[in-house]
Amino acid sequence: MILEPLRFYLITDLHYFENSLGAEGEAYEARSLTDQKCIAETGAIIDSAFAQLAADTQVNNILIAGDMTFNGEAESHRAMIKKLDALQAAGKRIYMITGNHDGDHEAYAFSGANRIDVEGTAREELPNLYYEYGWKDAIAVESRRRCYVAQLGDGVRLLGIYHNLDDDNSGFEDIMDWILAQVADAQRCGDLIFGMAHVPILPGAPVLTRVGDATIQGGKGIARRLADAGLALMFTGHMHMQSINKLATKRGKFLFDICTGSLVGGPCAIRNISIDENRVMRLTTGTVADFDWDRRGMTAEEYFVWRFDRKIGHEILSKIKNKQLACFLGKGKLFRFVVERVRNIFYGKELDSRAAIDLRTGAVTQLPT
């Protein structure tokens, strides 16, 4: 089948928090200090991002790679669905999966110096809650985990892998036969098929191989099987970072794992992606240009950098028991250099933000700015 050129936006890790549950006080400030992503600001950031997406009349498909809420609060899900409904009413086709923060593992809000329990959401309910956004238009649905395949356009299919059962970085060997069958069916029809999962299959940076939940369990082995079967492309999130990683197999096949940063934490990434009739994928990366919030005189970009650096700085200095020493080190050039290096890992290289990938050969080139 001839592939009809396709364009779509991809965002992930929206982490929406419904502020009416409680988003102020000492407990909130303590939690905010330790987080790269914004919390109370999420509504304002998402509204601004969705307005940007709605205003682009040339791109009608939007993919979302999971973590729709802060921690699975039922009220956050209800409000998030209303935002998706409004975006859909603006003419957008939305395909999404959920992530590890969407099930009720510790739904809470903030009141004064305390965290307070709030109504959560069972993981099993999530595909039904978001039925309109992927499952409704599916041409195939896996019965156990409710993974799905959707036809995005002539010659292009999306494989939405919903793999968070007890934990989100568990592998998906139990549904691998179904996945491989869907890849084989797409190939029989001459369709390009690519995947979307919340947790990366390949680590975004070498240092992350030491982080337990940075990838799914057995990720490299799964990547090899998918690549050899003919699945060359996966879009992921979870790590709040920008990266493009490639695994090549002994059979000459390959798989790209394209991880995208959180929409609500620096760099607040919005991927703009196209796939042409020759199966060349081009991606550029934008961000949330502005949002309605007291940003202390900073631009949106400066605000996101400040939030990121504050979190990383806090993580480093909090491990130093001598508070006077920590205060002294926090003012030094070496400390600022380390924080900047960590930020640069998560923000990614230029190639992670602007690239062309030939999905037939695996060749990668950097697009001009």
JOGI-V728985 format. One record per residue. N is the residue number from 1. SS is DSSP state (H for helix, E for strand, L for the rest). PSI is psi as a letter, one per 30 degrees, with the letter a starting at -180 (999 if undefined). OMEGA is omega in radians with two decimals (999 if undefined). Layout:
N/SS/PSI/OMEGA, N/SS/PSI/OMEGA
This chain:
1/L/k/3.07, 2/L/k/-3.13, 3/L/k/3.05, 4/L/k/-3.14, 5/L/k/-3.04, 6/E/k/3.03, 7/E/k/3.08, 8/E/l/2.97, 9/E/k/3.03, 10/E/k/3.07, 11/E/l/-3.13, 12/L/l/3.04, 13/L/i/-3.14, 14/L/e/3.02, 15/L/h/-3.09, 16/E/k/3.06, 17/L/k/3.13, 18/L/j/-3.00, 19/H/f/3.14, 20/H/f/3.08, 21/H/f/-3.11, 22/L/j/-3.08, 23/L/h/3.10, 24/L/l/3.14, 25/L/l/-3.06, 26/H/e/-3.11, 27/H/e/3.12, 28/H/e/-3.11, 29/H/e/3.12, 30/H/e/3.13, 31/H/e/-3.13, 32/H/e/-3.10, 33/H/f/-3.05, 34/L/g/-2.98, 35/L/k/3.02, 36/L/e/-3.11, 37/L/l/3.03, 38/L/l/3.11, 39/L/d/-3.13, 40/L/f/-3.09, 41/L/f/-2.98, 42/H/e/-3.12, 43/H/e/-3.13, 44/H/e/-3.13, 45/H/e/-3.13, 46/H/e/3.13, 47/H/e/3.13, 48/H/e/3.13, 49/H/e/-3.14, 50/H/e/3.07, 51/H/e/3.07, 52/H/e/-3.12, 53/H/e/-3.13, 54/H/e/-3.08, 55/H/f/-3.14, 56/L/j/-3.09, 57/L/f/-3.12, 58/L/f/-3.09, 59/L/j/-3.05, 60/L/f/-3.13, 61/E/k/3.12, 62/E/k/3.09, 63/E/k/-3.13, 64/E/k/-2.99, 65/E/h/2.92, 66/L/l/-3.00, 67/L/i/-3.13, 68/L/f/-3.06, 69/E/l/3.13, 70/L/e/3.13, 71/L/h/3.04, 72/L/g/3.13, 73/L/k/-3.12, 74/H/e/-3.12, 75/H/e/3.08, 76/H/e/3.09, 77/H/e/-3.11, 78/H/e/-3.14, 79/H/e/3.12, 80/H/e/3.13, 81/H/e/3.08, 82/H/e/3.10, 83/H/e/3.08, 84/H/e/3.11, 85/H/e/-3.13, 86/H/e/3.12, 87/H/e/3.08, 88/H/e/3.12, 89/H/f/3.09, 90/L/g/3.06, 91/L/g/-3.10, 92/L/k/3.01, 93/E/k/-3.01, 94/E/k/3.07, 95/E/k/-3.06, 96/E/l/2.94, 97/E/l/3.09, 98/L/l/-3.08, 99/L/a/-3.04, 100/L/f/3.14, 101/L/g/-3.08, 102/L/f/3.06, 103/L/l/-3.06, 104/L/i/3.01, 105/L/f/3.05, 106/L/i/3.14, 107/L/k/-3.14, 108/E/l/3.05, 109/E/a/-3.01, 110/E/k/3.08, 111/E/j/-3.12, 112/L/b/-3.12, 113/L/g/-3.01, 114/E/l/2.86, 115/E/k/3.13, 116/E/k/3.12, 117/E/k/3.07, 118/L/l/-3.13, 119/L/k/3.13, 120/L/a/-3.08, 121/L/k/3.10, 122/L/k/-3.13, 123/H/e/-3.09, 124/H/f/-3.11, 125/H/f/-2.93, 126/H/e/3.12, 127/H/e/3.09, 128/H/e/3.11, 129/H/e/-3.07, 130/L/g/-3.06, 131/L/e/-3.10, 132/L/f/-2.92, 133/L/i/3.09, 134/L/e/-3.06, 135/L/e/-3.09, 136/L/e/-3.07, 137/L/g/-3.07, 138/E/k/3.03, 139/E/f/3.05, 140/E/k/3.11, 141/E/k/3.10, 142/L/k/-2.92, 143/L/e/-3.01, 144/L/e/-3.08, 145/L/f/3.14, 146/L/h/2.92, 147/L/l/-3.09, 148/E/l/2.99, 149/E/k/3.11, 150/E/k/3.07, 151/E/j/-3.09, 152/E/f/-3.13, 153/E/l/3.13, 154/L/j/3.08, 155/L/g/-3.12, 156/E/k/3.11, 157/E/k/3.05, 158/E/k/3.03, 159/E/j/3.14, 160/E/j/-3.06, 161/E/j/3.11, 162/L/j/-2.97, 163/L/g/3.14, 164/L/j/3.05, 165/L/d/3.09, 166/L/e/3.03, 167/L/l/-2.93, 168/L/f/3.14, 169/L/g/3.03, 170/L/k/3.11, 171/L/a/3.09, 172/L/h/3.08, 173/H/e/-3.09, 174/H/f/3.12, 175/H/g/-3.09, 176/H/e/3.12, 177/H/e/3.12, 178/H/e/3.14, 179/H/e/-3.11, 180/H/e/3.10, 181/H/e/3.12, 182/H/e/3.08, 183/H/e/3.14, 184/H/e/3.13, 185/H/e/3.11, 186/H/e/-3.14, 187/H/e/3.10, 188/H/e/-3.14, 189/L/f/-3.12, 190/L/g/-3.11, 191/L/k/2.90, 192/E/k/3.07, 193/E/k/3.05, 194/E/l/-3.02, 195/E/l/3.01, 196/E/k/3.10, 197/E/l/-3.07, 198/E/e/-3.06, 199/E/k/3.14, 200/L/l/3.00, 201/L/e/3.12, 202/L/k/-3.12, 203/L/k/-3.10, 204/L/f/3.11, 205/L/l/-3.09, 206/H/e/-3.11, 207/H/f/-3.08, 208/H/f/3.04, 209/H/f/3.13, 210/H/f/-3.14, 211/L/k/-2.97, 212/L/e/-3.05, 213/L/g/-3.12, 214/L/f/3.11, 215/L/l/3.05, 216/L/l/-3.13, 217/L/k/-3.13, 218/L/g/-3.00, 219/H/e/-3.09, 220/H/e/3.10, 221/H/e/3.09, 222/H/e/3.13, 223/H/e/3.13, 224/H/e/-3.12, 225/H/e/3.13, 226/H/e/-3.13, 227/H/e/-3.12, 228/H/f/3.10, 229/H/f/3.11, 230/L/g/3.06, 231/L/j/-2.99, 232/L/f/-2.96, 233/E/k/3.04, 234/E/k/3.00, 235/E/k/-3.08, 236/E/l/3.12, 237/E/b/2.99, 238/L/e/-3.03, 239/L/f/3.11, 240/L/h/-3.11, 241/L/l/3.11, 242/L/k/3.08, 243/E/l/2.98, 244/E/j/-3.11, 245/E/k/-3.07, 246/E/k/2.99, 247/E/k/3.09, 248/E/k/-3.12, 249/L/l/3.13, 250/L/f/3.14, 251/L/g/3.12, 252/L/g/3.09, 253/L/l/-3.09, 254/E/l/3.03, 255/E/k/3.04, 256/E/k/3.01, 257/E/j/-3.14, 258/E/j/-3.12, 259/E/k/-3.08, 260/L/k/-3.12, 261/L/l/-3.14, 262/L/k/3.10, 263/L/f/-3.01, 264/L/g/3.05, 265/L/k/-3.04, 266/L/k/0.14, 267/L/g/3.12, 268/L/i/-2.93, 269/E/k/2.98, 270/E/j/-3.14, 271/E/k/3.01, 272/E/j/-2.93, 273/E/k/3.04, 274/E/k/3.03, 275/E/k/-3.07, 276/L/a/-3.07, 277/L/f/3.10, 278/L/g/3.14, 279/L/h/2.99, 280/E/k/3.14, 281/E/k/3.07, 282/E/k/3.11, 283/E/k/2.96, 284/E/l/-3.06, 285/E/k/3.03, 286/E/a/-3.13, 287/E/l/3.09, 288/L/j/-2.99, 289/L/e/-3.07, 290/L/l/3.01, 291/L/l/-2.99, 292/L/j/-3.11, 293/L/l/3.04, 294/L/j/-3.05, 295/L/g/3.06, 296/L/h/3.09, 297/L/g/-3.12, 298/L/l/2.95, 299/L/l/3.09, 300/H/e/-3.12, 301/H/e/3.12, 302/H/e/-3.13, 303/H/e/3.14, 304/H/e/3.08, 305/H/e/3.12, 306/H/e/3.13, 307/H/e/-3.14, 308/H/e/-3.08, 309/H/e/3.13, 310/H/e/3.14, 311/H/e/-3.11, 312/H/e/3.11, 313/H/e/3.12, 314/H/e/-3.13, 315/H/e/-3.12, 316/H/e/-3.02, 317/H/f/-3.12, 318/L/f/3.14, 319/L/f/3.12, 320/L/j/-3.03, 321/L/e/-3.14, 322/L/j/-3.04, 323/H/e/3.10, 324/H/e/3.10, 325/H/e/3.13, 326/H/e/3.12, 327/H/e/-3.14, 328/H/e/-3.12, 329/H/e/-3.11, 330/H/f/3.14, 331/L/f/-3.03, 332/L/l/-3.14, 333/H/e/-3.13, 334/H/e/3.13, 335/H/e/3.14, 336/H/e/3.11, 337/H/e/-3.13, 338/H/e/3.13, 339/H/e/-3.14, 340/H/e/3.12, 341/H/e/3.11, 342/H/e/3.13, 343/H/e/-3.11, 344/H/e/3.08, 345/H/e/-3.07, 346/H/e/3.10, 347/H/f/3.05, 348/L/l/3.08, 349/L/l/3.12, 350/H/e/3.12, 351/H/f/3.12, 352/H/f/-3.08, 353/H/f/-3.10, 354/L/j/-3.06, 355/E/l/2.97, 356/E/k/-3.12, 357/E/k/3.07, 358/E/j/-3.06, 359/L/f/3.02, 360/L/e/-3.04, 361/L/f/-3.07, 362/L/g/-3.14, 363/L/k/-3.11, 364/E/k/3.03, 365/E/l/3.10, 366/E/k/3.10, 367/L/k/3.10, 368/L/l/3.13, 369/L/999/999
